[in-house]
Amino acid sequence: MSAKRVDPITSLKLGRYDYRIKVKVIRKWRGSTKEGEVFKAFNIVLLDNMQSRIHAFVPGLCVNDLEDKMIVGKVYSIKNFTMQNYKATDIFRCVRNDRQLIFSKETHIEDVEENETKIQVQGFDFYEHNQLRTLAQQKNYLTDVVGIVKKYEFLDLTNKLGKDKKQAKFIITDGSSNVKVIFWDKYGENFDKAMNEQVEKPVIVILSACKAGLWNDEVELSNVSATKYYLNYNHHSVLQLRKMMNQPKFVDIAMATPETRKIEQLKINQITKLGKEYIKSQVMLFVQIKSVVHTQSWFMRTCTTCDHETELNNGIFICKNCPRTVPHPDTKYKIHVIASDDTGDLEVIIHDREVRTLIGRRARDVLDGATYSTYQEQGPSSGNM
């Protein structure tokens, strides 16, 4: 291969090992365990002069050789790496690409002078706010989004297990819709410090590789290990929103406080008479849990991509929403109970997050081998508590 030849990221294929790419490191991070222990291996995102991005993984065995050579913002010529398909279990990918680069001790990295390239400072893959609901129903990819920050607050909380939690909570808007964002604990603290250092108001934020989810049927963005924020960043998307802030009508709409519907307190006999206008509305009930419905399973197997319930078909779990085969589905609570007040009884389903909050244990930790074997043979109706 000629020393002058450079391969664009879009041309990389499996089965070849003689590629050479010229790229800029635009992001670098490490993952961690649930207990907060940081991994030795690290991840980077690379950008070439065609604005194509790709994720690269540096295993722990190569860290001592390669970490000092990989500086965010610098350009490198890289060769002797491996292309690898993502696994089905590789969820929350920071780049929309079916493949990633794997570095090894044979990977060769050489500095390139910045003036020899035309690679931009950063690269994002933005999604509109109205696309986030669809993104919230899948787990394959993270997302990049930009918006004006409003209703910002930093909270010190204590959860039901008595643990102290910190929360940076705010809303971002593009002028036509509002999206909730919550950053937790150390990440939230760092974000709060950065917010307090900003002089130009309102702050416009770019969130890269953030997770979109649904909470009470509303889209909510949160952080994962790969998430990076950019406040008042010098990017055309930010400059465009800042320009629009000079229009009074846009400001009135964008910075208006979102209307919230008051949560009504009702009785069971009123719940049974509600019309379709109450679909997706929140109501409050004060009830007593009388019993668990033992004819229904207390857990369900869910798709690792879209989080919908799977169906057991000839020993194979199938997601009817995706649709796809799910070799290793998640186990989550789905407990049917009979609730009662002075006006009657009502069957209520208590889902995974609420049960975990109450008992502090995950469904997979509760589920024993015998129940699982029975479930595989007979289906979810046999998974009685």
FILO-685954 format. One record per residue (C-alpha): x, y, z; residue in three letters. Coordinates in nm, 3 decimals, m for minus. Each point is the difference from the previous one (the first is absolute). Layout:
<atoms>
ATOM        u        v        w    r
ATOM        X        Y        Z  ALA
...
</atoms>
This chain:
<atoms>
ATOM        u        v        w    r
ATOM    0.000    0.000    0.000  MET
ATOM    0.133    0.344   m0.089  SER
ATOM    0.109    0.211    0.297  ALA
ATOM   m0.217    0.284   m0.133  LYS
ATOM   m0.318   m0.203   m0.026  ARG
ATOM   m0.269    0.082    0.254  VAL
ATOM   m0.321   m0.200    0.031  ASP
ATOM   m0.325    0.179    0.092  PRO
ATOM   m0.196   m0.143    0.292  ILE
ATOM   m0.292   m0.083   m0.231  THR
ATOM    0.222   m0.238   m0.203  SER
ATOM    0.103   m0.223    0.293  LEU
ATOM   m0.112   m0.363   m0.040  LYS
ATOM    0.036   m0.322    0.195  LEU
ATOM    0.281   m0.239   m0.092  GLY
ATOM    0.264    0.257   m0.102  ARG
ATOM    0.291    0.107    0.217  TYR
ATOM    0.198    0.237   m0.224  ASP
ATOM   m0.207    0.313    0.054  TYR
ATOM    0.148    0.333    0.102  ARG
ATOM   m0.227    0.278    0.123  ILE
ATOM    0.071    0.364    0.078  LYS
ATOM   m0.235    0.108    0.278  VAL
ATOM   m0.052    0.239    0.288  LYS
ATOM   m0.080   m0.126    0.352  VAL
ATOM   m0.314    0.193    0.095  ILE
ATOM   m0.106   m0.189    0.313  ARG
ATOM    0.149   m0.233    0.260  LYS
ATOM   m0.155   m0.176    0.299  TRP
ATOM    0.006   m0.304    0.221  ARG
ATOM   m0.289   m0.216    0.111  GLY
ATOM   m0.058   m0.106    0.359  SER
ATOM   m0.175   m0.267    0.204  THR
ATOM   m0.330    0.064    0.178  LYS
ATOM    0.204    0.054    0.316  GLU
ATOM    0.197    0.279   m0.170  GLY
ATOM    0.325   m0.190   m0.060  GLU
ATOM    0.160    0.144   m0.317  VAL
ATOM    0.127   m0.241   m0.266  PHE
ATOM    0.361    0.012   m0.119  LYS
ATOM   m0.105   m0.036   m0.365  ALA
ATOM   m0.127    0.314   m0.169  PHE
ATOM   m0.201    0.116   m0.300  ASN
ATOM    0.054    0.272   m0.258  ILE
ATOM   m0.200    0.153   m0.284  VAL
ATOM    0.192    0.080   m0.318  LEU
ATOM   m0.092    0.254   m0.271  LEU
ATOM    0.142    0.020   m0.353  ASP
ATOM   m0.001    0.279   m0.259  ASN
ATOM   m0.327   m0.128   m0.148  MET
ATOM   m0.179    0.060    0.332  GLN
ATOM   m0.035   m0.376    0.056  SER
ATOM    0.030   m0.130    0.355  ARG
ATOM    0.088   m0.339    0.142  ILE
ATOM    0.038   m0.142    0.348  HIS
ATOM    0.327   m0.170    0.098  ALA
ATOM    0.062   m0.220    0.303  PHE
ATOM    0.341   m0.019    0.167  VAL
ATOM    0.028   m0.319    0.215  PRO
ATOM    0.165    0.010    0.340  GLY
ATOM    0.308   m0.187   m0.126  LEU
ATOM    0.076    0.287   m0.239  CYS
ATOM   m0.066    0.295    0.230  VAL
ATOM    0.360    0.049    0.113  ASN
ATOM    0.120    0.002   m0.362  ASP
ATOM   m0.272    0.214   m0.157  LEU
ATOM   m0.167    0.231    0.251  GLU
ATOM    0.267    0.274    0.000  ASP
ATOM   m0.010   m0.001   m0.380  LYS
ATOM   m0.376    0.066   m0.019  MET
ATOM   m0.075    0.361    0.096  ILE
ATOM   m0.341    0.156   m0.060  VAL
ATOM    0.022    0.267   m0.270  GLY
ATOM    0.313   m0.137   m0.169  LYS
ATOM    0.026   m0.163   m0.345  VAL
ATOM    0.163   m0.338   m0.058  TYR
ATOM    0.086   m0.244   m0.273  SER
ATOM   m0.107   m0.346    0.121  ILE
ATOM    0.057   m0.346   m0.147  LYS
ATOM    0.009   m0.366    0.112  ASN
ATOM   m0.343   m0.015    0.164  PHE
ATOM   m0.290   m0.243   m0.026  THR
ATOM   m0.356    0.066   m0.120  MET
ATOM   m0.267   m0.180    0.204  GLN
ATOM   m0.378   m0.018   m0.018  ASN
ATOM   m0.188    0.112    0.308  TYR
ATOM   m0.162   m0.282    0.195  LYS
ATOM   m0.376   m0.010    0.057  ALA
ATOM    0.070    0.072    0.367  THR
ATOM    0.204    0.314   m0.079  ASP
ATOM   m0.271    0.253    0.082  ILE
ATOM    0.020    0.381    0.034  PHE
ATOM    0.250    0.048   m0.283  ARG
ATOM    0.131    0.355   m0.031  CYS
ATOM    0.033   m0.013   m0.381  VAL
ATOM   m0.250   m0.131   m0.254  ARG
ATOM    0.230   m0.254   m0.157  ASN
ATOM   m0.032   m0.380   m0.011  ASP
ATOM    0.373   m0.039    0.064  ARG
ATOM    0.270    0.123    0.232  GLN
ATOM    0.380    0.005    0.001  LEU
ATOM    0.194   m0.217    0.242  ILE
ATOM    0.357    0.106    0.076  PHE
ATOM    0.279   m0.236    0.104  SER
ATOM    0.369    0.011    0.088  LYS
ATOM    0.070   m0.010   m0.375  GLU
ATOM   m0.203    0.316   m0.065  THR
ATOM    0.229    0.274   m0.129  HIS
ATOM   m0.085    0.363    0.081  ILE
ATOM    0.187    0.296   m0.145  GLU
ATOM   m0.053    0.372    0.064  ASP
ATOM   m0.119    0.213   m0.293  VAL
ATOM    0.042    0.377   m0.017  GLU
ATOM   m0.335    0.177    0.026  GLU
ATOM    0.069    0.216   m0.306  ASN
ATOM    0.037   m0.314   m0.212  GLU
ATOM   m0.367   m0.087    0.041  THR
ATOM   m0.343    0.151   m0.050  LYS
ATOM   m0.168   m0.185    0.285  ILE
ATOM   m0.253    0.207    0.191  GLN
ATOM    0.027    0.062    0.374  VAL
ATOM   m0.306   m0.208    0.088  GLN
ATOM   m0.259   m0.225   m0.155  GLY
ATOM   m0.360   m0.055    0.114  PHE
ATOM   m0.298   m0.196   m0.128  ASP
ATOM   m0.291    0.213    0.117  PHE
ATOM   m0.360   m0.116    0.031  TYR
ATOM   m0.301    0.228    0.015  GLU
ATOM   m0.192    0.016    0.326  HIS
ATOM   m0.305   m0.153   m0.165  ASN
ATOM    0.206   m0.309   m0.090  GLN
ATOM    0.101   m0.073    0.359  LEU
ATOM   m0.313   m0.198    0.090  ARG
ATOM    0.089   m0.258   m0.266  THR
ATOM    0.360   m0.010    0.121  LEU
ATOM   m0.122   m0.049    0.357  ALA
ATOM   m0.159   m0.331   m0.102  GLN
ATOM    0.329   m0.163   m0.100  GLN
ATOM    0.331   m0.075    0.173  LYS
ATOM    0.238   m0.045   m0.291  ASN
ATOM    0.108    0.361   m0.035  TYR
ATOM    0.063    0.313    0.202  LEU
ATOM   m0.084    0.337   m0.149  THR
ATOM    0.134    0.352   m0.053  ASP
ATOM   m0.235    0.292    0.063  VAL
ATOM    0.023    0.378    0.041  VAL
ATOM   m0.229    0.234    0.191  GLY
ATOM   m0.044    0.310    0.213  ILE
ATOM    0.019   m0.069    0.373  VAL
ATOM   m0.290    0.115    0.218  LYS
ATOM   m0.143   m0.081    0.344  LYS
ATOM    0.344   m0.111    0.119  TYR
ATOM    0.041   m0.123    0.359  GLU
ATOM    0.254   m0.203    0.196  PHE
ATOM   m0.145   m0.217    0.276  LEU
ATOM    0.135   m0.192    0.298  ASP
ATOM   m0.232   m0.297    0.055  LEU
ATOM   m0.035   m0.305    0.220  THR
ATOM   m0.157   m0.304   m0.164  ASN
ATOM   m0.231   m0.253    0.165  LYS
ATOM    0.299   m0.216    0.092  LEU
ATOM    0.151    0.289    0.197  GLY
ATOM    0.279    0.069   m0.250  LYS
ATOM    0.101    0.356   m0.085  ASP
ATOM   m0.046    0.087   m0.367  LYS
ATOM    0.081    0.313   m0.199  LYS
ATOM   m0.194    0.106   m0.303  GLN
ATOM    0.050    0.265   m0.268  ALA
ATOM   m0.349    0.041   m0.142  LYS
ATOM   m0.109    0.225   m0.286  PHE
ATOM   m0.194    0.033   m0.323  ILE
ATOM    0.139    0.062   m0.346  ILE
ATOM   m0.208    0.158   m0.274  THR
ATOM    0.040    0.058   m0.372  ASP
ATOM   m0.283    0.252    0.000  GLY
ATOM   m0.271   m0.249   m0.095  SER
ATOM    0.031   m0.273    0.264  SER
ATOM    0.142   m0.062    0.346  ASN
ATOM    0.209   m0.298    0.112  VAL
ATOM    0.090   m0.091    0.359  LYS
ATOM    0.363   m0.072    0.089  VAL
ATOM    0.136   m0.150    0.324  ILE
ATOM    0.367   m0.053    0.082  PHE
ATOM    0.082   m0.196    0.313  TRP
ATOM    0.261    0.019    0.277  ASP
ATOM    0.359    0.082   m0.104  LYS
ATOM   m0.094    0.068   m0.359  TYR
ATOM   m0.276    0.232    0.119  GLY
ATOM    0.242    0.176    0.235  GLU
ATOM    0.247    0.061   m0.282  ASN
ATOM   m0.278    0.130   m0.222  PHE
ATOM   m0.120    0.234    0.274  ASP
ATOM    0.350    0.142    0.042  LYS
ATOM    0.027    0.058   m0.375  ALA
ATOM   m0.342    0.169   m0.007  MET
ATOM    0.103    0.240    0.276  ASN
ATOM    0.307    0.102   m0.201  GLU
ATOM   m0.206    0.104   m0.303  GLN
ATOM   m0.038    0.375   m0.052  VAL
ATOM   m0.216    0.005   m0.313  GLU
ATOM   m0.366   m0.071    0.077  LYS
ATOM   m0.209   m0.188   m0.077  PRO
ATOM    0.242   m0.288   m0.028  VAL
ATOM   m0.023   m0.208   m0.318  ILE
ATOM    0.117   m0.356    0.044  VAL
ATOM    0.108   m0.277   m0.235  ILE
ATOM   m0.047   m0.345    0.153  LEU
ATOM    0.196   m0.267   m0.183  SER
ATOM   m0.055   m0.373    0.053  ALA
ATOM   m0.278    0.045    0.255  CYS
ATOM   m0.264   m0.263    0.074  LYS
ATOM   m0.364    0.061   m0.091  ALA
ATOM   m0.261   m0.179    0.208  GLY
ATOM   m0.365    0.023    0.099  LEU
ATOM   m0.115    0.084    0.351  TRP
ATOM   m0.374    0.041    0.063  ASN
ATOM   m0.036   m0.005   m0.380  ASP
ATOM    0.220    0.309   m0.036  GLU
ATOM    0.338    0.006   m0.173  VAL
ATOM    0.286    0.043    0.246  GLU
ATOM    0.369    0.031   m0.084  LEU
ATOM    0.271   m0.123    0.236  SER
ATOM    0.373   m0.066    0.005  ASN
ATOM    0.204   m0.317   m0.050  VAL
ATOM    0.377   m0.049   m0.002  SER
ATOM    0.033    0.128   m0.359  ALA
ATOM   m0.210    0.316    0.051  THR
ATOM    0.172    0.335   m0.056  LYS
ATOM   m0.150    0.349    0.038  TYR
ATOM    0.109    0.321   m0.175  TYR
ATOM   m0.128    0.328    0.143  LEU
ATOM   m0.025    0.307   m0.228  ASN
ATOM    0.222   m0.185   m0.246  TYR
ATOM    0.126    0.163   m0.319  ASN
ATOM   m0.211   m0.207   m0.237  HIS
ATOM   m0.241    0.106   m0.273  HIS
ATOM   m0.295   m0.169    0.174  SER
ATOM    0.063    0.205    0.314  VAL
ATOM    0.056    0.320   m0.196  LEU
ATOM   m0.329   m0.054   m0.183  GLN
ATOM   m0.196   m0.035    0.324  LEU
ATOM    0.178    0.304    0.145  ARG
ATOM   m0.098    0.198   m0.308  LYS
ATOM   m0.362   m0.107    0.041  MET
ATOM    0.007    0.124    0.360  MET
ATOM    0.016    0.353   m0.143  ASN
ATOM   m0.360   m0.041   m0.118  GLN
ATOM   m0.244    0.097    0.279  PRO
ATOM   m0.275   m0.235   m0.121  LYS
ATOM    0.240   m0.295    0.000  PHE
ATOM    0.116    0.086    0.353  VAL
ATOM   m0.359    0.021    0.128  ASP
ATOM   m0.078   m0.346   m0.136  ILE
ATOM    0.332   m0.169    0.074  ALA
ATOM    0.043    0.121    0.357  MET
ATOM   m0.364   m0.034    0.107  ALA
ATOM   m0.059   m0.227    0.298  THR
ATOM   m0.148   m0.333   m0.119  PRO
ATOM   m0.360   m0.050    0.105  GLU
ATOM   m0.052   m0.287    0.241  THR
ATOM   m0.334   m0.165    0.057  ARG
ATOM   m0.093   m0.027    0.367  LYS
ATOM    0.003   m0.357    0.125  ILE
ATOM   m0.354   m0.084    0.111  GLU
ATOM   m0.073   m0.212    0.306  GLN
ATOM   m0.274   m0.250   m0.088  LEU
ATOM   m0.179   m0.303    0.138  LYS
ATOM   m0.006   m0.343   m0.164  ILE
ATOM   m0.361    0.034   m0.112  ASN
ATOM    0.096    0.327   m0.176  GLN
ATOM    0.299   m0.161   m0.172  ILE
ATOM   m0.223   m0.260   m0.166  THR
ATOM   m0.212    0.276   m0.157  LYS
ATOM    0.278    0.216   m0.150  LEU
ATOM   m0.022    0.075   m0.373  GLY
ATOM    0.262    0.000   m0.274  LYS
ATOM    0.096    0.361    0.080  GLU
ATOM    0.182   m0.141    0.305  TYR
ATOM    0.230   m0.221   m0.207  ILE
ATOM    0.363    0.076    0.105  LYS
ATOM   m0.125    0.217    0.287  SER
ATOM    0.122   m0.049    0.357  GLN
ATOM   m0.238   m0.052    0.290  VAL
ATOM    0.050   m0.079    0.367  MET
ATOM   m0.161   m0.278    0.202  LEU
ATOM    0.025   m0.087    0.369  PHE
ATOM   m0.058   m0.374    0.017  VAL
ATOM    0.080   m0.309    0.203  GLN
ATOM    0.167   m0.295   m0.173  ILE
ATOM   m0.223   m0.296    0.089  LYS
ATOM    0.173   m0.283   m0.186  SER
ATOM    0.229   m0.108   m0.282  VAL
ATOM   m0.163   m0.152   m0.309  VAL
ATOM    0.168   m0.342   m0.002  HIS
ATOM   m0.144   m0.097   m0.337  THR
ATOM    0.233    0.252   m0.160  GLN
ATOM    0.380   m0.011   m0.019  SER
ATOM    0.185    0.235    0.238  TRP
ATOM    0.278    0.058   m0.253  PHE
ATOM    0.045    0.038   m0.373  MET
ATOM    0.280   m0.047   m0.252  ARG
ATOM    0.068    0.321   m0.193  THR
ATOM    0.183    0.087   m0.319  CYS
ATOM    0.350    0.140    0.056  THR
ATOM   m0.050    0.240   m0.291  THR
ATOM   m0.346    0.157    0.042  CYS
ATOM   m0.091   m0.114    0.355  ASP
ATOM   m0.333   m0.149   m0.114  HIS
ATOM   m0.118   m0.335    0.132  GLU
ATOM    0.111   m0.308   m0.193  THR
ATOM   m0.196   m0.312   m0.090  GLU
ATOM    0.132   m0.355    0.049  LEU
ATOM   m0.028   m0.195   m0.325  ASN
ATOM    0.146   m0.353   m0.019  ASN
ATOM    0.255    0.081    0.268  GLY
ATOM    0.106    0.328   m0.167  ILE
ATOM   m0.086    0.347    0.126  PHE
ATOM   m0.145    0.221   m0.275  ILE
ATOM   m0.066    0.374    0.025  CYS
ATOM   m0.322    0.082   m0.182  LYS
ATOM    0.082    0.372   m0.005  ASN
ATOM    0.342   m0.005   m0.176  CYS
ATOM   m0.050   m0.285   m0.112  PRO
ATOM    0.312   m0.201    0.081  ARG
ATOM    0.129   m0.308    0.180  THR
ATOM    0.123    0.091    0.348  VAL
ATOM    0.258   m0.258    0.114  PRO
ATOM    0.047    0.146    0.349  HIS
ATOM   m0.308    0.206    0.098  PRO
ATOM   m0.014    0.218    0.310  ASP
ATOM   m0.204   m0.115    0.299  THR
ATOM   m0.231    0.266    0.141  LYS
ATOM   m0.280    0.020    0.252  TYR
ATOM   m0.363    0.008   m0.113  LYS
ATOM   m0.212   m0.067    0.306  ILE
ATOM   m0.382   m0.008   m0.023  HIS
ATOM   m0.171    0.096    0.326  VAL
ATOM   m0.352    0.071    0.119  ILE
ATOM   m0.032    0.350    0.142  ALA
ATOM   m0.297    0.113    0.205  SER
ATOM   m0.160    0.314    0.143  ASP
ATOM   m0.346    0.069    0.145  ASP
ATOM   m0.155    0.007   m0.351  THR
ATOM    0.122   m0.331   m0.140  GLY
ATOM    0.288   m0.212   m0.128  ASP
ATOM    0.235    0.046   m0.294  LEU
ATOM    0.273   m0.215   m0.154  GLU
ATOM    0.325    0.197   m0.022  VAL
ATOM    0.331   m0.090   m0.164  ILE
ATOM    0.311    0.108    0.191  ILE
ATOM    0.297    0.026   m0.235  HIS
ATOM    0.372   m0.055    0.040  ASP
ATOM    0.123    0.341    0.116  ARG
ATOM   m0.262    0.032    0.272  GLU
ATOM    0.060   m0.352    0.139  VAL
ATOM    0.379    0.047   m0.002  ARG
ATOM   m0.044    0.327    0.188  THR
ATOM   m0.211   m0.174    0.264  LEU
ATOM    0.207   m0.312    0.062  ILE
ATOM    0.347    0.099   m0.122  GLY
ATOM    0.052   m0.317   m0.206  ARG
ATOM   m0.012   m0.076   m0.370  ARG
ATOM   m0.235   m0.263   m0.140  ALA
ATOM    0.285   m0.211   m0.135  ARG
ATOM    0.145   m0.025    0.353  ASP
ATOM   m0.333   m0.122    0.138  VAL
ATOM   m0.073   m0.247   m0.275  LEU
ATOM    0.138   m0.342    0.094  ASP
ATOM    0.106   m0.277   m0.236  GLY
ATOM   m0.310   m0.213    0.057  ALA
ATOM   m0.238    0.279   m0.090  THR
ATOM    0.207    0.085   m0.307  TYR
ATOM   m0.006   m0.363   m0.122  SER
ATOM   m0.375   m0.015    0.043  THR
ATOM   m0.036    0.333   m0.178  TYR
ATOM    0.197   m0.127   m0.299  GLN
ATOM   m0.216   m0.310   m0.027  GLU
ATOM   m0.346    0.141    0.066  GLN
ATOM    0.021    0.373   m0.065  GLY
ATOM   m0.057    0.306    0.220  PRO
ATOM   m0.326   m0.117    0.159  SER
ATOM    0.198   m0.253    0.206  SER
ATOM    0.229    0.256    0.159  GLY
ATOM   m0.215    0.041    0.310  ASN
ATOM    0.126    0.157    0.318  MET
</atoms>
